[in-house]
């Protein structure tokens, strides 16, 4: 696999091309959004675990830099929870929407051949960007995340509610309590979705058990290319 650091028109991003990449193959695209205080490198380590040869992967960098320790900069999609305003989330969504379009055009990925996933704050952006666009995103994966306010999301939801959604949350999560995952499940079910919701005996993380469930879910939903 080859990782390329790129500067797009709106966001910096890491593009991970599969082993034996050739532009002639119709690869699906997996987009991974990092959590608050991390960077575009954070979730790139998941790519080989998903599939080394059958997908393109794009990992954008959050637009807002934050000093998370002396001499250490992390990034976010919005300010920390409790400080973010609606305009912050709207601005991040606009940047991501332009990014999705740019990468899909660059790698000739058609709508419906993209999976969008995110961890923590990135999972919140996954809901915000992905639920209104089922024609673009075949599925969504929200890992240890918080659902945006229902009043914000509900007006954006499409008519058919058949989009595949994977949700994971740790029962010992001390950053975003498991109740946040359960609230997301309750909201989605009430709106007509049928998410694949799973809890794990873990904290605020993506562990081997999560990947053991997520990887086959991705491959079944959006099979890897076979060059």
MODAVEN-V699782 format. One record per residue. SS is DSSP state (hx for helix, st for strand, lp for the rest). OMEGA is omega as a letter, one per 30 degrees, with the letter a starting at -180 (NA if undefined). D_FIRST is the distance of its C-alpha to the first C-alpha in Angstrom with 1 decimal. Layout:
ss=SS omega=OMEGA d_first=D_FIRST
ss=SS omega=OMEGA d_first=D_FIRST
This chain:
ss=lp omega=a d_first=0.0
ss=st omega=l d_first=3.8
ss=st omega=l d_first=6.7
ss=st omega=l d_first=10.0
ss=st omega=a d_first=13.4
ss=st omega=l d_first=15.8
ss=st omega=l d_first=19.5
ss=lp omega=a d_first=20.7
ss=lp omega=a d_first=24.4
ss=lp omega=a d_first=24.9
ss=lp omega=l d_first=22.0
ss=st omega=a d_first=19.4
ss=st omega=l d_first=15.9
ss=st omega=l d_first=12.3
ss=st omega=a d_first=10.2
ss=st omega=l d_first=6.7
ss=st omega=a d_first=5.7
ss=lp omega=l d_first=4.7
ss=lp omega=l d_first=4.6
ss=lp omega=a d_first=7.8
ss=lp omega=l d_first=8.2
ss=lp omega=a d_first=11.9
ss=lp omega=a d_first=14.4
ss=lp omega=a d_first=16.8
ss=lp omega=a d_first=15.2
ss=lp omega=a d_first=16.6
ss=lp omega=l d_first=13.7
ss=st omega=a d_first=15.1
ss=st omega=l d_first=14.3
ss=st omega=l d_first=14.2
ss=st omega=a d_first=15.8
ss=st omega=a d_first=16.2
ss=st omega=a d_first=19.3
ss=lp omega=l d_first=19.9
ss=lp omega=a d_first=23.3
ss=lp omega=l d_first=26.1
ss=lp omega=l d_first=25.7
ss=st omega=a d_first=21.9
ss=lp omega=a d_first=19.4
ss=lp omega=l d_first=16.3
ss=lp omega=a d_first=14.3
ss=lp omega=a d_first=16.2
ss=lp omega=l d_first=14.6
ss=hx omega=l d_first=10.9
ss=hx omega=l d_first=11.2
ss=hx omega=a d_first=12.1
ss=hx omega=l d_first=9.0
ss=hx omega=l d_first=7.8
ss=hx omega=l d_first=11.6
ss=hx omega=l d_first=12.1
ss=lp omega=a d_first=9.9
ss=lp omega=a d_first=6.5
ss=lp omega=a d_first=7.7
ss=lp omega=a d_first=10.5
ss=st omega=l d_first=10.2
ss=st omega=l d_first=9.7
ss=st omega=l d_first=10.2
ss=st omega=a d_first=12.7
ss=st omega=a d_first=14.2
ss=st omega=l d_first=17.5
ss=lp omega=l d_first=19.7
ss=lp omega=a d_first=23.2
ss=lp omega=a d_first=25.8
ss=st omega=l d_first=28.3
ss=st omega=l d_first=28.0
ss=st omega=l d_first=29.9
ss=st omega=a d_first=30.9
ss=st omega=l d_first=30.0
ss=st omega=l d_first=31.2
ss=lp omega=l d_first=32.8
ss=lp omega=a d_first=30.3
ss=st omega=l d_first=27.5
ss=st omega=l d_first=26.6
ss=st omega=a d_first=25.1
ss=st omega=l d_first=24.9
ss=st omega=l d_first=26.4
ss=lp omega=l d_first=26.9
ss=lp omega=l d_first=30.6
ss=lp omega=a d_first=32.9
ss=lp omega=a d_first=33.4
ss=lp omega=a d_first=34.9
ss=lp omega=l d_first=38.6
ss=lp omega=a d_first=38.2
ss=lp omega=l d_first=36.2
ss=lp omega=a d_first=38.3
ss=hx omega=a d_first=37.8
ss=hx omega=l d_first=37.2
ss=hx omega=l d_first=34.3
ss=hx omega=l d_first=32.5
ss=hx omega=l d_first=33.5
ss=hx omega=l d_first=32.1
ss=hx omega=l d_first=28.7
ss=hx omega=l d_first=28.7
ss=hx omega=l d_first=29.6
ss=hx omega=l d_first=26.8
ss=hx omega=l d_first=24.2
ss=hx omega=l d_first=25.8
ss=hx omega=l d_first=25.5
ss=hx omega=l d_first=21.8
ss=hx omega=a d_first=21.1
ss=hx omega=a d_first=23.0
ss=hx omega=a d_first=21.4
ss=hx omega=l d_first=17.8
ss=hx omega=l d_first=19.0
ss=hx omega=a d_first=20.9
ss=hx omega=a d_first=18.3
ss=lp omega=l d_first=15.9
ss=lp omega=l d_first=18.9
ss=lp omega=a d_first=18.5
ss=lp omega=l d_first=22.1
ss=lp omega=a d_first=23.9
ss=lp omega=l d_first=23.7
ss=lp omega=a d_first=20.0
ss=st omega=l d_first=18.9
ss=st omega=a d_first=18.9
ss=st omega=l d_first=19.9
ss=st omega=l d_first=19.8
ss=st omega=l d_first=21.0
ss=st omega=l d_first=22.3
ss=lp omega=l d_first=25.9
ss=hx omega=l d_first=26.8
ss=hx omega=l d_first=23.6
ss=hx omega=l d_first=24.9
ss=hx omega=l d_first=28.2
ss=hx omega=l d_first=26.6
ss=hx omega=l d_first=24.8
ss=hx omega=a d_first=28.3
ss=hx omega=a d_first=29.8
ss=hx omega=a d_first=27.4
ss=hx omega=a d_first=26.5
ss=lp omega=a d_first=29.9
ss=lp omega=a d_first=31.6
ss=lp omega=l d_first=29.0
ss=lp omega=l d_first=28.5
ss=lp omega=l d_first=28.3
ss=lp omega=a d_first=25.0
ss=st omega=a d_first=23.5
ss=st omega=l d_first=23.6
ss=st omega=l d_first=23.4
ss=st omega=l d_first=23.5
ss=st omega=a d_first=22.5
ss=st omega=a d_first=24.7
ss=st omega=l d_first=24.0
ss=lp omega=a d_first=27.0
ss=lp omega=l d_first=28.3
ss=lp omega=l d_first=31.6
ss=lp omega=l d_first=32.7
ss=lp omega=a d_first=34.2
ss=lp omega=l d_first=37.9
ss=hx omega=a d_first=39.1
ss=hx omega=l d_first=41.4
ss=hx omega=a d_first=38.4
ss=hx omega=a d_first=36.3
ss=hx omega=a d_first=39.0
ss=hx omega=a d_first=40.0
ss=hx omega=a d_first=36.5
ss=lp omega=a d_first=35.9
ss=lp omega=l d_first=35.9
ss=lp omega=l d_first=38.5
ss=lp omega=a d_first=36.5
ss=lp omega=a d_first=35.0
ss=lp omega=a d_first=32.7
ss=lp omega=l d_first=29.3
ss=st omega=a d_first=27.3
ss=st omega=l d_first=26.9
ss=st omega=l d_first=25.5
ss=st omega=l d_first=27.1
ss=st omega=l d_first=26.7
ss=st omega=l d_first=29.0
ss=st omega=l d_first=30.2
ss=lp omega=l d_first=33.9
ss=lp omega=a d_first=34.1
ss=lp omega=a d_first=32.2
ss=lp omega=l d_first=34.3
ss=lp omega=l d_first=32.7
ss=lp omega=a d_first=32.8
ss=lp omega=a d_first=35.2
ss=hx omega=l d_first=34.5
ss=hx omega=l d_first=37.3
ss=hx omega=l d_first=35.0
ss=hx omega=l d_first=32.8
ss=hx omega=l d_first=36.0
ss=hx omega=l d_first=37.4
ss=hx omega=l d_first=34.4
ss=hx omega=a d_first=34.8
ss=hx omega=l d_first=38.5
ss=hx omega=a d_first=38.1
ss=hx omega=l d_first=35.6
ss=hx omega=l d_first=37.8
ss=hx omega=l d_first=40.9
ss=lp omega=l d_first=39.3
ss=lp omega=l d_first=38.6
ss=lp omega=l d_first=34.9
ss=lp omega=a d_first=33.9
ss=lp omega=l d_first=31.0
ss=st omega=a d_first=29.4
ss=st omega=a d_first=30.5
ss=st omega=l d_first=29.8
ss=st omega=a d_first=31.0
ss=st omega=l d_first=29.8
ss=lp omega=a d_first=31.7
ss=lp omega=l d_first=29.5
ss=lp omega=a d_first=29.8
ss=lp omega=a d_first=27.8
ss=lp omega=l d_first=24.3
ss=lp omega=a d_first=21.5
ss=lp omega=a d_first=22.0
ss=hx omega=l d_first=20.9
ss=hx omega=l d_first=23.7
ss=hx omega=a d_first=22.5
ss=hx omega=l d_first=19.0
ss=hx omega=l d_first=20.9
ss=hx omega=a d_first=22.7
ss=hx omega=a d_first=20.3
ss=hx omega=l d_first=17.4
ss=hx omega=l d_first=20.0
ss=hx omega=l d_first=21.6
ss=hx omega=a d_first=18.6
ss=hx omega=l d_first=18.0
ss=hx omega=a d_first=21.7
ss=hx omega=a d_first=22.2
ss=lp omega=a d_first=19.3
ss=lp omega=l d_first=18.1
ss=lp omega=l d_first=14.5
ss=lp omega=l d_first=14.4
ss=lp omega=a d_first=15.0
ss=lp omega=NA d_first=14.0
